[in-house]
Amino acid sequence: MLTLIKRIILFFSLLIPINANAIVNQTYDFYVNDSANILSQETEKYIVEKSSSLYKYNGSQIVVVTVKDLEGMSIETYATTLFNNWKIGDKEKNNGLLLLLALNEREFRVEVGSGLEGILPDGKTGRYQDNYLIPYLKENKWDDGIKSLYDAFYNDLSSIENIEEYTPADFNKLNKSITTLIIIIIIFIIFIKIKFNDNPLISSYGRGFSSRSYRDFGSSGSFSSHSSGGFSGGGRSSGGGSTRRF
């Protein structure tokens, strides 16, 4: 039930226009984008090599991104949008993992693909941050903190040969139910817009869903995919994960 509520909240949050320029693009290496310029070359190389090896082993992907600031967005929205733009993880398994650091806000977000939620529930990702990351970040030890947290997640995922075996048994059924619900909501919104467009009361109530808002949303780039690295596999986030301040 919590997963269902979380996904509904995620869906409606994506209806809000997003500044596409705020979301950083993929690098050629895909697995690291240190736009905040706080990681050493050794750490970046370490992540790229291990993530590439993990992807070859079981298809899962761990991506690390640092940004100077979120430009007014919440770190949850930023992480979900970036995750879906980059299409982290396999399209069928949704086995991607994003580690996002926002420097000026001093926030960190772990965004989990839906296929990994059985292995990495929200509580566990939060504990991992508390134990392996936050003590380092409080002292501005970026390399040590990122590598420590990365290794904790890498060890979990690299111990599993077939990610699908650890996906909850009813996950596919839940996905279908949620997809159906979202389609119904979209159809309802469109119906209200078309049917009652000339009704002053309804029109006033529905200003937030004006045609301009739809155009803005469609041009925001929220669902676009950059292909600079060529590693993205079509994965999507369900909004699972955890956030910590440091």
N, C-alpha and C positions, 0 to 999 in steps of 0.2 A: 504493500500500500504506500509506503514512504517513497519507493522508487517511482510509482505512478504519479504521486503528487509532485515529486521533484521534476519529472519530465514535463508535466503540464505547466509548471512555473517556468521552466526553461523555454518552452514553446512560446509563451506569451511574452517573455523577456526579449525574444528575438524579433518580435513585431515592432520594437522600439528602434527607430533609425539609429544607425551606428556610424561613427566617423571612420570610414574605410582607411583613411590615411594614418590612423592611429595604430593599426595592426601591422606589425612588421612582416616582411616577406620571408620566404624560405631562403636559406643560403644554398650554395651548391652542395654542401655536405649534408644538408637537410637536418641532421640530428642536433646541430647546435646553431643558435643565433645569439651571439653575445653583443647585442646592440648597445647595452649599457657599458660595454668595454671594461668589465671587471674580472674576467677570467683569463688565466694565462694560456698561452698556446699549448702548453703541455696538457692542461686540463681539457681543452677543446679536443685535442687529438685523442686523448684517453676516452672521452665520451663517444666520439665518432667511431673509433675502432671497436669498442665494446658493443655499441648499439648495432653496428653493421654485422658483427658476429652473432648477436642475439637474433636479429632479423633472419639471418640465414638458417639459424637453428630451429626456431619455432614460429617465425613470422610476426612476432610482436615487436613493437617499436617504442623506444624511449627517446623523447626529444627534450632538450634543455633550451630554454629561451630566457634571456634577461633583457629588460627594457628600462630606460631611464625613468619614464613615468607612464601612467595609464591615460593621460589626456582626458581626465574627467570620468572615465568609465570605471565601473567596479571591476575588481580583478577577476571575479567569477564570470562576468560577461565577456571580458577581454579573453580569458582563457578558453571559454567555450567557442567563441568566434574564431580565434586563432586555430584551435584544434580542428574545427570543421573546415576552415579555409585550407589548411594544409592537408586535411584528410589523413590524419595520423592513424596508423594501424590498418589491418586488413578489412576490406569492405564487408566480408561475411562474418568474420570473427570479432570485429571492432576491438582489437586488442592493442590499442595505442595508449601511451602514457605521456602526459606533458608535465614538465616541471618548469614553472614560470616564476621568475623573480622580478618584482617591480621595485626599483631602487629608491626613488624619491618617496614613495608611499611606504616603503619598508614593509612590504607584504610579500608573501610567498603562497603560491597556489599549486596544488597537485590536482590535475584534471585526469580522470580515469575513463577510458573507453568502456562502453557498456559490457563488452565481453570479458573484462577483467574485474568487474565489480564483485564477483564471487571470490576472487583471490585477494583483491585489495579493496575491502569495504571502507567506507568513509572513516570509521573509527581507527582503523589500522593506519591509513595514510596520515591521519592526524598525529598518532603516536610516533610514527616514524619521523615526522617533522620535529616533534618535541625532543626526541631522543638523539637524532642523527644530524639535524640541521640547525635549529634555532640557537643552540649554545655557540656555534661558530659565527653565525650571522650577527649576533649581538656584539661581537668583537670585530665585525667587518672582515672576517676571514672567509672570503667568498669561495676560493678554490677548495679549501678544506671542507666547508659546509656542503657545497654542491656535490663534491665527490663522495662524501660520507653518505648523503641521502641517496645519491644515484646508485652507489654500491648496494645499499639495502634493498632497493627495488630490483636491481639487476639480479641479485642473488635469488630473490623470490621467483622471478620470471624465468631465469636460466635453469632452474631446477625442474621445470615442467617441459616435457617433450611435446605434449599436445595440449595447447591452451583450451581447446574445446572440451576436453574431459572435465575441466574445472568450472565450466559455465553452469549456472543453476539449471536444473532440468526443465523448468517451466519458462525459461527466458524467452524462447522463440514464441511461445504462446502469448506471453506478456507483450512482446514487441508488436505482434499483430493487433492485439487489443488497443494498444496505445496509438498505433498508426491509424486504425479505424476511428478512434476518438478524435484525433487531430484532423482527419479529413472531414468528419462531421462538423467540427468547430469552424473550419475554413468555409465549408459550404454554407453554414448558418450565417457567418459574417457577410459573405457575398450576397446571400439572399436578402438579409436585412438592408444592405447597402442599395441593392437594386429595387427592392419592393417598396421601401419607405423613403426613398431619396427625396421625394417632394414633401414629405411630412415635416413641418417645421420643428415639432417636438423631437422626433426621431433624429432629424438632421442635426439638431443642436447637440443631442446626446452623443451622436456618432462622429463629431468633428475630429476626434482623435484617429478615426479610421478613414480620413478623407482619401480621395484618389491620389492626392499629392503624397500622402504618407506612404501609400503603396509604392509609388514611383521611387520615393526616396529610399525605401527599404530595398527595392529591387536593384537600385544602382549602388548600394552601399558596399557591395563586394562581400557580403557576409558569407555567401556560399560559393564564392569563386575559388579556384584552385590554381596556385602558382606551380610551375613545373620545372623550376630551376634545378632542383636536385634530382628529380626523376624517381624519387623513392616513395612518394605518397601512394597509399593503396586504397583510398576511399573510405577509411574509417571515420566514425563520428562519435562525438561525446554525448552522453546522456545527462550530463550535469553532475555526475558523481565526483567525489573527491573531498578535499579539505583545504582550508585557508588558515594561515597563521601570520601574525604580525611579529616583527622583530625589532 
